[in-house]
């Protein structure tokens, strides 16, 4: 489904999770959908919204790392070492996607905006 959506320029969303009371299984399902490439999910109950937001929003650590890579890579040529890990053009492309996603989410979610704005990015 994710590949078919990508082929046609459609955002892939995961279907609803039916067991409203099982928040652990709900989060597991949402996380699996995220790892497979879904950009969000339907929810059947307000309790699932917080879970979906947490799963489908980049973490503070991910955004901090992505910003460090973007700052260190400059024009994207070559490679750099950050915390003992090689970062290259492929890493930069992934990090740019994360940073853009964080910026878009911050535009519509004041709580995420405050969280992402508070991230201090140390030098690479």
VEXMI-267292 format. One record per residue: residue in three letters; x, y, z of N, C-alpha, C, O, CB in turn. Coordinates in steps of 0.2 Angstrom, whole numbers, padded with zeros to 4 digits, always signed. Glycine has a CB too. Layout:
<pts>
ALAXYZXYZXYZXYZXYZ ...
</pts>
This chain:
<pts>
UNK+0004-0006+0000+0000+0000+0000+0004+0006+0000+0003+0011-0004-0005+0000+0006 UNK+0010+0006+0004+0014+0012+0005+0017+0013-0002+0018+0019-0004+0019+0011+0010 UNK+0020+0008-0005+0023+0009-0012+0018+0012-0017+0020+0016-0021+0026+0003-0014 UNK+0012+0009-0017+0007+0011-0022+0005+0018-0021+0004+0022-0026+0001+0007-0021 UNK+0004+0020-0014+0003+0027-0013+0009+0032-0015+0007+0037-0019+0002+0028-0005 UNK+0015+0030-0014+0021+0034-0016+0021+0035-0024+0022+0040-0026+0027+0031-0013 UNK+0019+0029-0027+0019+0029-0034+0014+0035-0037+0016+0038-0042+0018+0023-0037 UNK+0009+0036-0034+0004+0040-0036+0003+0047-0032-0001+0050-0033-0003+0037-0036 UNK+0008+0048-0028+0009+0054-0025+0003+0055-0019+0001+0060-0018+0008+0060-0029 UNK+0001+0049-0016-0004+0049-0011-0001+0048-0004+0004+0043-0004-0009+0044-0013 UNK-0003+0051+0001+0000+0050+0008-0003+0044+0010-0009+0043+0011-0001+0056+0012 UNK+0001+0039+0012-0002+0032+0015-0004+0033+0023+0000+0035+0027+0003+0027+0014 UNK-0010+0032+0024-0012+0032+0031-0014+0025+0033-0017+0021+0029-0018+0037+0032 UNK-0013+0023+0039-0015+0017+0042-0022+0017+0044-0025+0022+0046-0010+0015+0048 UNK-0025+0011+0044-0032+0010+0045-0033+0011+0053-0028+0011+0057-0035+0004+0043 UNK-0039+0011+0055-0041+0011+0062-0039+0005+0066-0039+0000+0063-0048+0013+0063 UNK-0038+0006+0072-0036+0001+0077-0042+0000+0081-0044+0005+0085-0030+0002+0081 UNK-0045-0006+0081-0052-0007+0084-0052-0008+0092-0058-0006+0095-0055-0013+0081 UNK-0047-0010+0095-0048-0012+0102-0046-0005+0106-0040-0004+0108-0043-0017+0104 UNK-0051-0001+0107-0050+0006+0110-0046+0005+0117-0042+0010+0119-0056+0009+0111 UNK-0048+0000+0121-0045+0000+0128-0038-0003+0128-0034-0002+0133-0049-0005+0132 UNK-0035-0006+0123-0028-0008+0123-0024-0003+0119-0022-0004+0114-0028-0015+0119 UNK-0021+0001+0124-0017+0007+0121-0010+0004+0119-0007+0007+0115-0017+0012+0126 UNK-0008-0001+0123-0001-0004+0121-0001-0007+0114+0003-0005+0110+0001-0009+0126 UNK-0006-0011+0113-0007-0014+0106-0008-0009+0101-0005-0009+0095-0012-0019+0106 UNK-0012-0003+0102-0013+0002+0098-0006+0005+0096-0005+0007+0090-0018+0007+0101 UNK-0002+0007+0101+0004+0010+0099+0008+0006+0095+0012+0008+0091+0007+0012+0106 UNK+0009-0001+0097+0013-0005+0093+0010-0005+0086+0015-0005+0081+0012-0013+0096 UNK+0004-0006+0084+0001-0006+0078+0003+0001+0074+0005+0001+0068-0006-0007+0078 UNK+0002+0007+0077+0004+0013+0074+0011+0013+0073+0013+0016+0068+0002+0019+0079 UNK+0015+0011+0078+0023+0011+0076+0025+0007+0070+0029+0009+0066+0026+0009+0083 UNK+0022+0001+0070+0023-0003+0064+0021+0000+0058+0025+0000+0053+0019-0010+0065 UNK+0015+0003+0058+0013+0007+0052+0018+0013+0050+0020+0014+0044+0006+0010+0053 UNK+0020+0016+0055+0025+0021+0054+0032+0019+0051+0034+0021+0046+0027+0025+0061 UNK+0034+0013+0054+0040+0010+0051+0039+0007+0044+0044+0007+0040+0042+0004+0056 UNK+0033+0006+0042+0032+0003+0035+0031+0009+0030+0031+0008+0024+0026-0001+0035 UNK+0031+0015+0033+0031+0021+0029+0024+0025+0029+0024+0030+0025+0032+0019+0022 UNK+0019+0023+0033+0013+0027+0034+0015+0034+0037+0019+0035+0041+0008+0023+0038 UNK+0011+0039+0035+0012+0046+0037+0007+0048+0043+0008+0053+0046+0012+0051+0032 UNK+0003+0043+0044-0002+0045+0050-0007+0039+0050-0006+0034+0047-0006+0051+0048 UNK-0012+0040+0054-0017+0034+0055-0024+0037+0056-0025+0043+0058-0015+0030+0060 UNK-0029+0033+0055-0036+0035+0057-0036+0033+0065-0033+0029+0067-0041+0031+0053 UNK-0041+0036+0068-0042+0035+0075-0049+0034+0076-0053+0038+0073-0038+0040+0080 UNK-0051+0029+0081-0058+0028+0082-0060+0031+0089-0066+0032+0090-0059+0021+0083 UNK-0055+0033+0093-0057+0036+0099-0052+0042+0101-0046+0041+0099-0057+0030+0105 UNK-0054+0047+0105-0049+0052+0107-0043+0050+0110-0038+0053+0109-0053+0057+0111 UNK-0043+0044+0114-0037+0041+0117-0032+0040+0112-0026+0040+0114-0039+0035+0121 UNK-0034+0038+0106-0029+0036+0101-0025+0042+0098-0020+0041+0095-0032+0032+0096 UNK-0028+0048+0098-0025+0053+0095-0018+0055+0098-0014+0056+0094-0030+0060+0096 UNK-0018+0055+0105-0012+0056+0108-0006+0051+0106+0000+0053+0105-0012+0056+0116 UNK-0008+0045+0106-0004+0040+0104-0001+0041+0096+0005+0040+0095-0007+0033+0104 UNK-0006+0042+0092-0004+0044+0085+0001+0050+0084+0005+0049+0081-0010+0045+0081 UNK-0001+0055+0088+0003+0061+0088+0010+0059+0090+0015+0061+0087+0001+0066+0092 UNK+0011+0055+0095+0018+0053+0098+0021+0049+0093+0027+0050+0092+0017+0049+0105 UNK+0018+0044+0090+0021+0039+0086+0023+0043+0079+0029+0041+0076+0017+0033+0084 UNK+0019+0047+0076+0020+0050+0070+0024+0056+0070+0025+0059+0064+0014+0050+0066 UNK+0026+0059+0075+0030+0065+0076+0037+0063+0078+0038+0059+0082+0026+0070+0081 UNK+0042+0066+0074+0049+0065+0076+0050+0067+0083+0048+0072+0086+0053+0069+0071 UNK+0054+0063+0086+0056+0064+0093+0061+0070+0094+0064+0072+0089+0059+0058+0097 UNK+0062+0073+0100+0067+0078+0101+0074+0076+0099+0078+0079+0096+0067+0080+0108 UNK+0075+0070+0101+0082+0067+0099+0083+0066+0092+0089+0068+0089+0083+0060+0102 UNK+0078+0064+0088+0079+0063+0081+0080+0070+0077+0084+0071+0073+0072+0060+0078 UNK+0076+0075+0080+0076+0082+0077+0083+0085+0078+0086+0088+0074+0071+0086+0079 UNK+0085+0084+0085+0092+0087+0087+0097+0084+0082+0102+0087+0080+0093+0086+0094 UNK+0097+0077+0081+0102+0074+0077+0102+0076+0070+0107+0078+0067+0101+0066+0078 UNK+0096+0077+0067+0095+0079+0060+0097+0086+0059+0101+0087+0054+0087+0078+0058 UNK+0096+0090+0064+0099+0097+0063+0106+0097+0063+0109+0101+0060+0096+0102+0069 UNK+0109+0093+0068+0117+0093+0068+0119+0090+0061+0124+0093+0059+0119+0088+0074 UNK+0116+0085+0058+0119+0083+0052+0118+0088+0047+0123+0089+0043+0115+0076+0050 UNK+0112+0091+0046+0111+0097+0041+0116+0102+0042+0119+0105+0037+0104+0100+0042 UNK+0118+0104+0048+0123+0110+0050+0130+0107+0048+0133+0111+0045+0122+0112+0057 UNK+0131+0101+0049+0138+0099+0047+0139+0097+0040+0145+0097+0038+0139+0092+0052 UNK+0134+0095+0037+0135+0093+0030+0135+0099+0025+0138+0097+0019+0129+0088+0028 UNK+0133+0105+0026+0134+0110+0021+0130+0108+0015+0124+0108+0015+0141+0112+0020 UNK+0134+0108+0010+0131+0107+0003+0129+0099+0002+0127+0098-0004+0135+0109-0002 UNK+0131+0095+0006+0129+0088+0006+0134+0084+0002+0133+0078+0002+0123+0088+0002 UNK+0140+0087+0000+0145+0083-0003+0150+0080+0003+0151+0083+0008+0149+0087-0008 UNK+0153+0074+0001+0157+0071+0006+0154+0068+0012+0148+0066+0011+0162+0077+0009 UNK+0157+0067+0017+0155+0064+0023+0158+0067+0029+0163+0070+0029+0156+0056+0023 UNK+0154+0066+0035+0156+0069+0041+0155+0063+0047+0151+0059+0046+0153+0075+0043 UNK+0159+0064+0052+0158+0059+0058+0155+0063+0063+0157+0069+0065+0165+0056+0060 UNK+0149+0061+0066+0145+0064+0071+0144+0058+0076+0141+0053+0075+0139+0067+0069 UNK+0147+0059+0082+0146+0054+0088+0148+0047+0086+0145+0042+0087+0139+0054+0090 UNK+0154+0047+0082+0157+0041+0080+0153+0037+0074+0155+0032+0072+0157+0036+0085 UNK+0148+0041+0071+0144+0038+0065+0145+0042+0059+0145+0048+0059+0137+0038+0067 UNK+0147+0039+0054+0147+0042+0047+0141+0045+0045+0136+0041+0044+0151+0038+0042 UNK+0140+0051+0043+0135+0054+0040+0137+0056+0033+0142+0059+0032+0132+0060+0044 UNK+0132+0054+0028+0134+0056+0021+0128+0059+0017+0123+0061+0021+0137+0050+0017 UNK+0128+0059+0011+0123+0062+0007+0116+0059+0008+0111+0062+0009+0124+0062+0000 UNK+0116+0052+0009+0110+0049+0010+0107+0051+0017+0101+0052+0018+0111+0041+0010 UNK+0112+0051+0022+0110+0053+0029+0107+0060+0029+0102+0062+0032+0116+0053+0034 UNK+0110+0065+0025+0108+0072+0024+0101+0072+0022+0096+0076+0024+0112+0076+0020 UNK+0099+0068+0016+0093+0068+0013+0087+0066+0018+0082+0069+0019+0092+0063+0007 UNK+0089+0061+0022+0084+0058+0027+0083+0064+0033+0077+0065+0035+0087+0052+0031 UNK+0088+0067+0035+0088+0072+0040+0084+0078+0037+0080+0081+0041+0095+0074+0042 UNK+0085+0080+0031+0081+0085+0028+0074+0084+0029+0069+0088+0030+0083+0087+0021 UNK+0072+0078+0027+0065+0076+0028+0062+0077+0035+0057+0079+0036+0064+0068+0025 UNK+0066+0074+0040+0064+0075+0047+0063+0082+0049+0058+0084+0052+0069+0071+0051 UNK+0068+0086+0047+0068+0093+0049+0062+0097+0046+0058+0101+0049+0074+0097+0047 UNK+0060+0095+0039+0055+0098+0036+0048+0096+0039+0043+0100+0040+0055+0096+0028 UNK+0048+0089+0041+0042+0087+0044+0041+0090+0051+0035+0092+0053+0042+0079+0046 UNK+0046+0091+0055+0046+0095+0061+0043+0102+0060+0039+0104+0064+0052+0095+0065 UNK+0046+0105+0055+0043+0112+0054+0036+0112+0052+0032+0117+0054+0048+0115+0048 UNK+0034+0108+0048+0027+0107+0046+0022+0106+0052+0017+0109+0053+0026+0102+0040 UNK+0024+0101+0056+0020+0099+0062+0020+0105+0067+0015+0107+0070+0023+0093+0065 UNK+0026+0109+0067+0026+0115+0072+0021+0120+0070+0019+0124+0074+0033+0117+0073 UNK+0020+0121+0063+0015+0126+0061+0008+0124+0063+0004+0129+0063+0016+0126+0053 UNK+0006+0118+0064-0001+0117+0066-0002+0114+0073-0007+0114+0075-0003+0111+0061 UNK+0004+0113+0077+0003+0111+0084+0008+0115+0088+0014+0114+0088+0006+0103+0084 UNK+0005+0119+0092+0009+0124+0096+0013+0120+0102+0018+0123+0103+0004+0129+0100 UNK+0011+0115+0104+0014+0111+0109+0021+0108+0106+0026+0108+0109+0010+0105+0112 UNK+0020+0105+0100+0026+0103+0096+0031+0108+0094+0037+0108+0095+0024+0099+0090 UNK+0028+0114+0092+0032+0120+0091+0036+0122+0097+0042+0123+0096+0028+0126+0089 UNK+0033+0122+0102+0037+0124+0109+0043+0119+0110+0048+0120+0112+0033+0125+0115 UNK+0041+0112+0109+0046+0107+0110+0051+0107+0105+0057+0107+0107+0042+0100+0110 UNK+0050+0108+0099+0055+0108+0094+0059+0115+0094+0065+0115+0093+0052+0108+0087 UNK+0056+0120+0096+0060+0127+0097+0065+0126+0103+0070+0130+0103+0055+0132+0098 UNK+0063+0122+0108+0067+0122+0113+0074+0118+0112+0078+0117+0117+0063+0119+0119 UNK+0074+0114+0107+0080+0110+0106+0086+0114+0104+0086+0118+0100+0078+0105+0099 UNK+0091+0113+0108+0098+0116+0107+0102+0111+0103+0103+0105+0106+0101+0118+0114 UNK+0104+0113+0098+0108+0109+0094+0116+0110+0095+0118+0115+0092+0106+0109+0086 UNK+0119+0105+0098+0126+0107+0099+0130+0106+0092+0128+0103+0087+0129+0102+0104 UNK+0136+0109+0092+0140+0108+0086+0142+0101+0085+0143+0097+0089+0147+0112+0087 UNK+0142+0099+0078+0144+0092+0076+0151+0091+0078+0154+0086+0077+0143+0091+0069 
</pts>
